[in-house]
Amino acid sequence: MTTTNGQPRPTINGAALLDEVETFHRRFNVFPREAAYVAVALWDAHAHLIDAFDGTARIAFLSPEPGSGKSRALEIIETLTPRAATTVNASPNALFRLVDAPEGPPTLLFDEIDTVFGPKAGDNEAVRGFLNSGYRRGGNSLRCVGEGANQTAGWFSSFCAVAMAGLGSLPDTILTRSVIIRMRKRAPNETCEPYRRRTHEKQGHALRDRLAQWADTVRDQVSDAWPEMPDGVTDRPADVWEPLLAVADAAGGAWPERARAACVELINAAHDSEEASLGIRLLTDLRDKVFCGADRMPTAVILECLLALDDSPWADVDDRPITSRTLAKMLGQYVTPANKPIKPRTFRLPSGTPKGYFAEDLSDAWTRYCPSPPLRSATSKTSATPQVTGGESVADTPTGIRNTPPETATLPLHIAG
């Protein structure tokens, strides 16, 4: 392989170079798991090759408390990546112009990202849109340009490598586009070398320049690469990890194997720390703790069951207990197997004609959104059977609302008014 002036390119051992990048991080960063060192080293290298990829992985360092090493991680990344630009807060217009600069897109390092998306941050939908759209090549936003009344519309690219650090969490739309590293305070036995910018920045820049040289030698290779994904890694996680695995394959050595192991570990860790949305929590609670095999259930009984659940959010939805209106609004976001919004329906009981919900209407949403139901042993008893009329259990009604074993205890719940 030759350079543009016909001279041969220097041979660079990509695997050894990534080893050095990883070692540099280990000097100053204490990450919560070994897979994080692998991911961060690959992310640094991918920033030098972003023009060869259709997408870029965001990387997010998050923690519940300050002093967990998030900002230090960004400092080290800053020394190793091209055109690094660190910001704590920036307007959307400034971000678009920064990315669209003639010298090429920056590596954007967003510290204290919680000030942008935290509970007190206010409206930052434009920044969210910038981060969401910019993970794919071709992500653009339309903005007015010009002075005074002389305004014209112009397209601005948002495609660039982005690393973020902050307290708490991030919007789901950003998390799903990110490699997530949940930082924590160092334990007394965890130590690292103090970072001194005047000395260590030069060392990082030397590695950065060598990464840039190596990137020039493998750019054609990674631009044509379709890295093999680990089993089960599909959809958005595959989009996130594709450029990192392509870098690992180009480097060779132990990196392809280490990269795929890190991919699986960090994806699983992200899933383990995810909290289901309120809608999915509602669907799951209905399936596993309210219906429990019944084919229909009155709204009043559903509400009473939900409010009786321990450690549930239903006693405080928008600062008040869940109501039939709130229940209908939340379930109406999902559809029946016939692709129509889930709505309450009227059915007959010996005591009247209450409105409620049918399991057949909820079945498609249960299948698509809920985790697998908990396994039950053959001898275990189901949850208590609610009562929908004075002393008459649902299981005993002619409508066959619930199918529960006869030995099941009953919990007297009554329809209000």
N, C-alpha and C positions, 0 to 999 in steps of 0.2 A: 504494500500500500504506500502511495506517495502523497506528498503535499501538493498544493496548487502550483508551487514553483518547481515541481519535478523531483524534489529531494525526498528520500525515504523517511517515513515517519519513525520516530524512536519506538522501540518495542517496550511496552509497559505491561507488567504483570498485574492484571486487573484484580485478581484475588488477593494478592499481597497488598495492593494499594487499599482495597476495602478493609483488610485487616488493620492497616495503619489508621484509617479513619475511625474504625471501631475502637481501637486503642486510645485514640485522642479523646473520644467521648468518655471512655471509661476513666480517664485521668480526672475529669471534672464533673461528671454526672453520675449519680446513683439512681439507676432506673429500677422499677419494681420487679422486673423479670428479665431473664437473659434474652428473650425474644425481642425486647424493646431495643437493645443495642443493635441487633441485626437489622430491624426495620429502619432505625434512624440512619444507620450508615448507608443503606440502600436508598433511602429518601434523599440524603445529601447528594449522592451520585446521580439520581434521576433528575435533580434540578438542573444539572449540566446538560441533560439530554432531552429537555422538555419539548424542544422543537421536533423531535423524532417520534413523539407519542401523540395519540389521539386524545388521551386523557392524562390527568395528573392526580395523584393521591394527595389529599390534604393530610396533615398530621396534627393531632391535637393533644397537648399535654394538659391534663385536667387534674384538679385535686380539691378536696373539701376544705382544706385549710391553707393559709399562706405559709411561706417558708418551706415548700416541698420540692424546690429545685426546678420549677417550671421555667422561670425566666433565665436561669443559667443554661438550661437546655437550648433555649433560643439563642443565647449569646454564642454558644459553641457552633450551632448551625450557621449563624451569621458569618463566622470566619471561614466556613467551608463551602458556601454556596455562591453562585454568580449573582452579581448586582443585588446583593442583599439590602433590603430596605425595612427597617424596624419602625413600627408605629404602635402607639397605644390607642389612638383614636384618629380617625380620618374621615373626611366627607366622601360620599360616593363619587362626586365629580372629580375629586383629587385622585382617588383610586383609579378611576377609568383613564385619566390622563397619564398617570404613572405607568400603567400597564401598556398603554399605547405609545409610549415614548419611542423615538427613533432608534435608540441604542438597544432596544429589545426589552422584553418583559422582565420585571424584577423577580427575585425570590422574596415574597412578601411575608414578613414576620410580624404577626399580630399579637402583641403582649397585652395582658389584662383584658382579654376578649370578653370577660364577664361585664365590663363597663359598657359593652356594646349590646349584649344580649341578656344581661342579668335582670332581675325583677325591677330594678330602679332605672333601667337604661332608657325607657321611653321607646319611641317608634324608630326602629332602624331597619325597616323592611327593605330599603334600597341597598344597604350593606349586605343584608341577608341574600338579596337577589344577586348581588355581585359575587358573593362566595359560592352560591349555588350554581350559577351559570358558568363560572370560570373554571370548573374542573374538567370541562370538555372543550376540545379545540372547536373554534367557531362560536363560542359563547360571546354574544355581543349585547350591548344595550344602546338604546336610542336616546340621545341627549341633544339639547339645543346648544348651538355654538354661535358665537358672534358677539357683538356689542350693541347695547341699546335695543332699538327696534329692528336692527339688521341681524335677525336671527335665522339660522338655517338648521335643519336636522342633520345629525351626524351619528354614524355608528362607531361605537368604541368597544374594543375587545376587553374581555375580563379573564382571558385564559392565562394563568400564571401559577407557579408553585406557591402554596400558602402553608405556613406553619403557624399554629395558634397556641396560646397558653392562657389559662384562666382558672378561676374558682368555679366550682359547681359543674354545670353541664352546659350543653349547647343545644340549639334547636335540632330536632330530629333530622331535618333536611340537610343539615351540615354534618351531623354525626355519621350519617350513613355514607357520606362521601369521604370519610376520614379514617386513617389509622389512629386508633385511640390508645393513648398511654396514660393510665391513671396513676399519677405521681403520689408519693407519700413522704412524710418527714423521715429523715434519716434516723435509723436506730443508733444507739450509742456505739455499736460495733461496726457501723458502716461509715467509712471515711473516704474522702477523695481529696485530690490536690487543690489548693486554693487557686482560683483563676486570677491571673494578673494580666490585664489587657495589654499593657505596654510590651510585655514579653511574649505572651502566648498567642496573641492575635497574629503575629508574624508567622509563628509556626503553623497556625491554622491556614493562613493565606498560602503558605508554601504547599500544603496539602491540597488546597482548593485549586491552585494552578496545575498541579499534577492530575487532579481529577478532570480538569478541563482538557488537558492534553490526551488523557486516556479516552475521554468521551469522543474526541475527534476521530479516534481509531476504530470505534465500535458503533458510530452513529448509524451507518448504513445497515449494520447487522441488527440493531434493536428496532429500527424503523420497519423492518420486514418481519419481525419476530411475532410469533403467536405462542407465548409460553403456555406450557401445560399446567393446568390448575390442579391443586389437590382435590381429592374426592369431596364432593359436597360443596365446593366453593363456586357459586354461580351468581348471576345477576349483579347487583351493585357491589358486593364484596369482591367479585371477580374484576369488575371495572377498576376498583381501587387498587388492587394488588397486581394487576397486569403489568404496569410499568416497572414496579419494583422487582417482580420475578424476571422480567426481561433483562434488567440490569444484572441480576444475580447470574443468569444463564450466560450473559456476555462475559462476566468476570471469571466464571469457571471455578475450579478448585472445589472447596467444600460449600461455596456460597449457594449454588442451586438447591442443595438439600437443606441447608440451614434456613434459607429464605422460605421454603415451603412449610417447614416445621413452624417457623415464626408466624407465617400467614395463618395457619390453622389455630395456633395457640391464641393469637391476639383477636381473631374473629370470635372464637369461643368465649374469650374473656369479655369482649364487648357485649355478647349476648347474655352472659351471666349477670352483668351489671345493668342491663336494660330494665326499665320499669315499663310494664305494659301501659298503653294509653288507657284513659278512663273508659273509653268505649269497649276496648278489648276486655278490660277488667269486668265491665258490666256483663258482656256476653258470656264470659267464663263463669262468673258467679251464677248467672241464670242457669247455665247448663249443669254445673256441678253441685250447686247448693240450693237451688230453688226448684227447677223442674225435676231433676234427678230421675228422668225416665217418664215423667208425665207427658201427656200429649197436648195439654192446654192448661192455662193457669190464669185465674182472675187477677186483674191489675192490683186490687187491694191486697190480695194475698202475696203477690210479688213484692209489693212495697214493704209489707210487714216482715217478710222473710229477709229482705235486703237490710232493713234497719236493725234486725236482730243479729246480724253477722258481727262477730268480733273482728277488730282490726280492719274494718272496711271503711271506705270513704263516703258511704251513702248517707250518713247522718250529717254531712257537711259538704253539700254540693252547691257551690255559689252561696256559701254562708247560710244554708238552711237545709233541712232534710230533703232527700229526693222526693219529688212529687210525681203524680201521674203525667203531668205536662212535661216535666223534665225527662221522665222515662220515655215518653213517646218521641220527644225531640231527639234523644240520643239513639234510640233504636231506628228511627226514621232515616238515619244516615246510612244504614245497611239495607240490603235488599233480600227479597225472598228468592227461592229457586226460579220463580217466574220473572225475576229481574224487576220487581216492583218494590217500592219502599215498604219496610215492615211497619204495619199499623195495627192498633188494637182492633179486635173484632168482637162482636156480641155472640155469646153462646148461652145455651140453656142449662140451668141447674134446677133441681127440685125447689130451691128457694127463690129463684128469680132468673133474670137474664143479665148477668153482669158483663162488662167488657173485660177483655183480657187478651192474652197472646197465645198463639199456637206454636208448638214445637216444630211443626212442618214449615212454618214461616221463618223460623230462626235457624233451621238446619243448615242452610247454605252458609250463613255467616259463621256459625259454629265451626263448620269444616274449614273455612278459608282463614279465619283469624285466630281461633283459640288454640292454645297448646293442647297436646294430647291429654285426654282425661286421665285422672289418677287411676291406677290399677286398684281393683277391689278384690279381696279374697272371696272364695266361694262361700265362706261361712260368715262373712262380715254383714252387719246389718246396715241398711240404708239410713239416711237422715230422717229425722222425725217428720211424720206426715202432717201437713197443716190441715186445719179445718176451715171449710168455706161456708158452712152453715152452722147453726147452733147445735153442736155436738155431733154433726155428721161429717165424717172424714171424706176427703176427696176420693180416696180409694173406694169408698162404699157407694159413691154416687153412680147412677145408671150411665152417666156419660163416660165413665172410665177415664177420668182425668189423670189419675195416677195409678201406676202399677207398683205397689210396694208389698213386701212380705207381710203376712198376717201378724207375725210376732212383733212388727215394728211399733214402737211407742208412738202415741199421737201427741201433737202439740196444738192446743186449742187456739187457733187464730180465727178471727171473725171479720167478716166484711163490715166495714163501717157504714152505718146509716142505711 
